Amino acid sequence: MRLGPVLGRKQQMIKYKGTTLYPPALYDILDNTEHIHNYYVEVFTNAIGTDEIMIHIGSLAQGDAFEKQIKDHFRAKLRVAPQIVFEPVTEIERVINPEQGRKSIKFVDKRNN
């Protein structure tokens, strides 16, 4: 038997609607989707205690048709579609590149562990 590639860090594992996800799987879909300038993934615990995923996307192409296209990509690859929020590109840039930080932040974990 052989070992497979590293999927992600255990601390970043997301249980979403019965599916186990890791942030790199989400990044892969978003990086390969046209018209997305920048993004970050926010994970939080909802009122009933399960994980929720909200993807903040900075894009010039916005609207229901583009959101449906992105959700269809997620359903095809991961079998689930997270919440999507469109924001101005400059606002996303401010979040992913903080002034004091050296690395860009693509994953924001607001779960109560």
Wavefront OBJ file of the C-alpha trace (Angstrom):
o trace
v 0.000 0.000 0.000
v 1.119 3.532 -0.700
v 0.452 6.760 1.095
v -1.333 9.515 -0.773
v -0.458 13.209 -0.866
v -0.978 15.468 2.123
v -4.564 16.769 2.013
v -4.333 19.490 4.637
v -3.722 20.222 8.289
v -5.876 18.454 10.837
v -6.698 21.766 12.578
v -8.104 23.144 9.318
v -10.328 20.138 8.563
v -13.916 21.215 7.896
v -16.919 18.933 8.344
v -19.490 20.538 6.044
v -22.854 18.887 5.347
v -21.441 15.415 5.944
v -18.350 15.959 3.801
v -14.799 16.402 5.063
v -13.063 19.300 3.319
v -9.672 20.925 3.535
v -8.965 24.526 2.466
v -6.567 23.565 -0.394
v -9.473 21.844 -2.164
v -11.449 25.103 -2.011
v -8.426 27.148 -3.128
v -7.931 24.891 -6.156
v -11.464 25.516 -7.408
v -11.289 29.268 -6.789
v -7.851 29.638 -8.387
v -9.067 27.901 -11.544
v -12.247 29.977 -11.925
v -12.098 32.912 -14.317
v -12.967 36.474 -13.253
v -12.053 35.924 -9.572
v -9.457 38.524 -8.619
v -8.966 37.561 -4.952
v -10.771 35.692 -2.180
v -10.618 34.350 1.346
v -12.412 31.479 3.053
v -14.128 32.041 6.401
v -15.201 29.083 8.546
v -17.473 29.580 11.544
v -19.816 27.604 13.781
v -23.521 28.186 13.171
v -26.328 28.272 15.769
v -26.715 24.485 15.906
v -22.987 23.842 16.325
v -21.969 22.677 12.842
v -19.327 24.180 10.567
v -20.351 26.748 7.950
v -18.206 27.987 5.062
v -18.474 31.488 3.649
v -16.273 32.459 0.717
v -15.626 36.168 0.264
v -14.848 36.859 -3.393
v -13.423 40.005 -4.934
v -14.450 40.087 -8.573
v -15.560 42.562 -11.185
v -18.024 39.998 -12.574
v -20.791 39.702 -10.001
v -24.388 38.605 -10.091
v -26.622 35.598 -9.687
v -25.407 33.869 -12.870
v -21.747 34.120 -11.811
v -22.579 32.936 -8.278
v -24.471 29.956 -9.722
v -21.490 29.123 -11.942
v -19.135 29.123 -8.936
v -21.520 26.989 -6.848
v -21.861 24.528 -9.746
v -18.045 24.168 -9.821
v -18.061 23.394 -6.090
v -20.883 20.863 -6.424
v -19.121 19.118 -9.319
v -15.780 18.812 -7.499
v -16.706 18.587 -3.794
v -20.451 17.672 -3.811
v -21.306 20.708 -1.625
v -21.710 24.423 -2.303
v -20.650 26.958 0.355
v -22.116 30.428 0.885
v -20.643 33.051 -1.430
v -20.378 36.780 -0.713
v -19.145 39.301 -3.269
v -17.151 42.231 -1.900
v -15.032 44.991 -3.454
v -11.572 43.823 -4.564
v -9.903 46.460 -2.365
v -11.765 45.248 0.750
v -10.674 41.640 0.153
v -7.107 42.843 -0.440
v -7.124 44.634 2.929
v -8.210 41.436 4.721
v -5.819 39.004 3.039
v -2.779 41.295 3.259
v -2.751 42.857 6.749
v -0.282 45.665 7.416
v 1.647 43.820 10.142
v 1.668 40.431 8.390
v 4.208 39.068 5.954
v 2.056 36.279 4.532
v -1.297 36.628 2.859
v -4.259 35.149 4.728
v -6.679 33.021 2.710
v -8.241 31.042 5.585
v -10.041 32.683 8.528
v -11.132 30.227 11.237
v -13.793 31.640 13.592
v -14.923 28.290 15.012
v -15.163 27.882 18.769
v -12.998 24.843 19.495
l 1 2 3 4 5 6 7 8 9 10 11 12 13 14 15 16 17 18 19 20 21 22 23 24 25 26 27 28 29 30 31 32 33 34 35 36 37 38 39 40 41 42 43 44 45 46 47 48 49 50 51 52 53 54 55 56 57 58 59 60 61 62 63 64 65 66 67 68 69 70 71 72 73 74 75 76 77 78 79 80 81 82 83 84 85 86 87 88 89 90 91 92 93 94 95 96 97 98 99 100 101 102 103 104 105 106 107 108 109 110 111 112 113
